[in-house]
Amino acid sequence: MTSWQIVRIFAGLMVLASIGLSLTVSPWWLALTAFVGLNLLQSGISRWCLLENLLRRFGVKSGC
C-alpha cells in the first residue's frame, strides 16, 4: 500500500469516527470532520501533507 492510499484511508476513517462520535457522544465531534476537510483542502492546494511525509520517513513508498 502506498502513502497516498494510507492518507486517504486515514482521512476517511477519521470522518466516519467523528460522525459516529457526534451522534453518540457530543455534536462537537463534528469539528474533527471540519478539521479533516480543511486539511484535505490545504493538502490539495499546497501539495503538502504532514502524514504523508511521516509515512515516507517510516519507509512507506510514495506511489507517485
TIRO-2110 file (N, C-alpha, C; in Angstrom, 1 decimal):
// TIRO-2110
0.8, -1.2, 0.0, N, 1, A
0.0, 0.0, 0.0, CA, 1, A
0.9, 1.2, 0.0, C, 1, A
0.5, 2.2, -0.7, N, 2, A
1.3, 3.4, -0.9, CA, 2, A
0.9, 4.5, 0.1, C, 2, A
1.8, 5.5, 0.3, N, 3, A
1.5, 6.6, 1.3, CA, 3, A
0.2, 7.3, 1.0, C, 3, A
-0.1, 7.6, -0.3, N, 4, A
-1.3, 8.4, -0.6, CA, 4, A
-2.5, 7.6, -0.3, C, 4, A
-2.5, 6.3, -0.5, N, 5, A
-3.6, 5.4, -0.1, CA, 5, A
-3.9, 5.4, 1.4, C, 5, A
-2.8, 5.3, 2.1, N, 6, A
-2.9, 5.3, 3.6, CA, 6, A
-3.5, 6.6, 4.1, C, 6, A
-3.1, 7.7, 3.5, N, 7, A
-3.6, 9.0, 3.9, CA, 7, A
-5.1, 9.1, 3.7, C, 7, A
-5.5, 8.7, 2.5, N, 8, A
-6.9, 8.8, 2.2, CA, 8, A
-7.8, 7.8, 3.1, C, 8, A
-7.3, 6.7, 3.3, N, 9, A
-8.0, 5.7, 4.2, CA, 9, A
-8.1, 6.3, 5.6, C, 9, A
-7.0, 6.9, 6.1, N, 10, A
-6.9, 7.5, 7.4, CA, 10, A
-7.9, 8.7, 7.5, C, 10, A
-8.0, 9.5, 6.5, N, 11, A
-8.9, 10.6, 6.5, CA, 11, A
-10.4, 10.1, 6.5, C, 11, A
-10.6, 9.1, 5.7, N, 12, A
-12.0, 8.5, 5.7, CA, 12, A
-12.4, 8.0, 7.0, C, 12, A
-11.5, 7.3, 7.7, N, 13, A
-11.8, 6.7, 9.0, CA, 13, A
-12.0, 7.8, 10.0, C, 13, A
-11.2, 8.9, 9.9, N, 14, A
-11.4, 10.0, 10.9, CA, 14, A
-12.8, 10.7, 10.7, C, 14, A
-13.2, 10.8, 9.4, N, 15, A
-14.5, 11.4, 9.2, CA, 15, A
-15.6, 10.5, 9.7, C, 15, A
-15.5, 9.2, 9.4, N, 16, A
-16.6, 8.3, 9.9, CA, 16, A
-16.6, 8.2, 11.4, C, 16, A
-15.4, 8.2, 12.1, N, 17, A
-15.3, 8.1, 13.5, CA, 17, A
-15.9, 9.4, 14.1, C, 17, A
-15.6, 10.6, 13.6, N, 18, A
-16.2, 11.8, 14.1, CA, 18, A
-17.7, 11.9, 13.9, C, 18, A
-18.2, 11.4, 12.9, N, 19, A
-19.7, 11.4, 12.7, CA, 19, A
-20.3, 10.4, 13.7, C, 19, A
-19.7, 9.3, 13.9, N, 20, A
-20.2, 8.4, 14.9, CA, 20, A
-20.2, 8.9, 16.3, C, 20, A
-19.1, 9.6, 16.6, N, 21, A
-18.9, 10.2, 18.0, CA, 21, A
-19.9, 11.4, 18.1, C, 21, A
-20.1, 12.1, 17.1, N, 22, A
-21.0, 13.3, 17.2, CA, 22, A
-22.5, 12.8, 17.4, C, 22, A
-22.8, 11.6, 16.9, N, 23, A
-24.2, 11.1, 17.1, CA, 23, A
-24.4, 10.5, 18.4, C, 23, A
-23.3, 10.0, 19.0, N, 24, A
-23.4, 9.2, 20.3, CA, 24, A
-22.9, 10.0, 21.5, C, 24, A
-21.9, 10.8, 21.3, N, 25, A
-21.3, 11.5, 22.5, CA, 25, A
-21.6, 13.0, 22.5, C, 25, A
-21.2, 13.7, 21.5, N, 26, A
-21.4, 15.2, 21.5, CA, 26, A
-21.3, 15.7, 20.1, C, 26, A
-22.2, 16.6, 19.7, N, 27, A
-22.1, 17.2, 18.4, CA, 27, A
-20.8, 17.9, 18.1, C, 27, A
-20.0, 18.3, 19.2, N, 28, A
-18.8, 19.0, 19.0, CA, 28, A
-17.7, 18.1, 18.2, C, 28, A
-17.9, 16.8, 18.2, N, 29, A
-17.0, 15.9, 17.4, CA, 29, A
-17.0, 16.3, 15.9, C, 29, A
-18.1, 17.0, 15.5, N, 30, A
-18.1, 17.4, 14.0, CA, 30, A
-17.0, 18.4, 13.7, C, 30, A
-16.4, 19.0, 14.7, N, 31, A
-15.2, 19.8, 14.5, CA, 31, A
-14.1, 19.0, 13.9, C, 31, A
-14.0, 17.8, 14.3, N, 32, A
-12.9, 16.9, 13.7, CA, 32, A
-13.2, 16.7, 12.3, C, 32, A
-14.4, 16.5, 11.9, N, 33, A
-14.8, 16.4, 10.5, CA, 33, A
-14.3, 17.6, 9.7, C, 33, A
-14.6, 18.8, 10.3, N, 34, A
-14.2, 20.1, 9.6, CA, 34, A
-12.7, 20.2, 9.5, C, 34, A
-12.0, 19.8, 10.6, N, 35, A
-10.5, 19.8, 10.5, CA, 35, A
-10.0, 18.9, 9.4, C, 35, A
-10.5, 17.7, 9.3, N, 36, A
-10.1, 16.8, 8.3, CA, 36, A
-10.3, 17.3, 6.9, C, 36, A
-11.5, 17.9, 6.7, N, 37, A
-11.9, 18.5, 5.4, CA, 37, A
-10.9, 19.7, 5.1, C, 37, A
-10.7, 20.5, 6.1, N, 38, A
-9.7, 21.7, 5.8, CA, 38, A
-8.3, 21.2, 5.5, C, 38, A
-7.9, 20.1, 6.2, N, 39, A
-6.6, 19.5, 5.9, CA, 39, A
-6.5, 19.0, 4.5, C, 39, A
-7.6, 18.3, 4.1, N, 40, A
-7.6, 17.7, 2.7, CA, 40, A
-7.6, 18.9, 1.7, C, 40, A
-8.3, 19.9, 2.0, N, 41, A
-8.3, 21.1, 1.1, CA, 41, A
-6.9, 21.7, 1.0, C, 41, A
-6.3, 21.9, 2.2, N, 42, A
-4.9, 22.5, 2.2, CA, 42, A
-3.9, 21.6, 1.5, C, 42, A
-4.0, 20.3, 1.7, N, 43, A
-3.0, 19.5, 1.0, CA, 43, A
-3.3, 19.4, -0.5, C, 43, A
-4.5, 19.5, -0.9, N, 44, A
-4.8, 19.5, -2.3, CA, 44, A
-4.3, 20.8, -3.0, C, 44, A
-4.3, 21.9, -2.3, N, 45, A
-3.9, 23.2, -2.9, CA, 45, A
-2.3, 23.3, -2.8, C, 45, A
-1.8, 23.0, -1.7, N, 46, A
-0.3, 23.2, -1.5, CA, 46, A
0.5, 21.9, -1.9, C, 46, A
-0.1, 20.8, -2.1, N, 47, A
0.6, 19.5, -2.4, CA, 47, A
1.5, 19.1, -1.3, C, 47, A
1.2, 19.4, 0.0, N, 48, A
2.0, 19.1, 1.1, CA, 48, A
1.1, 18.5, 2.2, C, 48, A
1.5, 17.3, 2.7, N, 49, A
0.7, 16.6, 3.7, CA, 49, A
1.6, 16.1, 4.8, C, 49, A
1.4, 16.5, 6.0, N, 50, A
2.3, 16.0, 7.1, CA, 50, A
2.3, 14.5, 7.3, C, 50, A
1.1, 13.9, 7.3, N, 51, A
1.0, 12.4, 7.5, CA, 51, A
1.8, 11.7, 6.3, C, 51, A
1.6, 12.2, 5.1, N, 52, A
2.3, 11.5, 4.0, CA, 52, A
3.8, 11.6, 4.2, C, 52, A
4.3, 12.8, 4.6, N, 53, A
5.8, 12.9, 4.9, CA, 53, A
6.2, 12.0, 6.0, C, 53, A
5.5, 11.9, 7.0, N, 54, A
5.8, 10.9, 8.1, CA, 54, A
5.8, 9.5, 7.6, C, 54, A
4.9, 9.1, 6.8, N, 55, A
4.8, 7.7, 6.3, CA, 55, A
6.0, 7.4, 5.5, C, 55, A
6.4, 8.4, 4.7, N, 56, A
7.6, 8.2, 3.8, CA, 56, A
8.9, 8.0, 4.6, C, 56, A
9.0, 8.8, 5.7, N, 57, A
10.1, 8.6, 6.6, CA, 57, A
10.2, 7.3, 7.3, C, 57, A
9.0, 6.6, 7.5, N, 58, A
9.0, 5.3, 8.0, CA, 58, A
9.1, 4.2, 7.0, C, 58, A
9.4, 4.6, 5.7, N, 59, A
9.7, 3.6, 4.7, CA, 59, A
8.5, 3.2, 3.8, C, 59, A
7.4, 3.9, 3.9, N, 60, A
6.2, 3.5, 3.0, CA, 60, A
6.5, 4.2, 1.7, C, 60, A
6.3, 3.4, 0.6, N, 61, A
6.6, 4.0, -0.7, CA, 61, A
5.6, 5.0, -1.1, C, 61, A
6.1, 5.9, -2.0, N, 62, A
5.3, 7.1, -2.4, CA, 62, A
4.1, 6.8, -3.2, C, 62, A
4.2, 6.1, -4.2, N, 63, A
3.1, 5.8, -5.1, CA, 63, A
2.9, 6.7, -6.2, C, 63, A
3.6, 7.8, -6.3, N, 64, A
3.5, 8.8, -7.4, CA, 64, A
4.4, 8.4, -8.5, C, 64, A
END
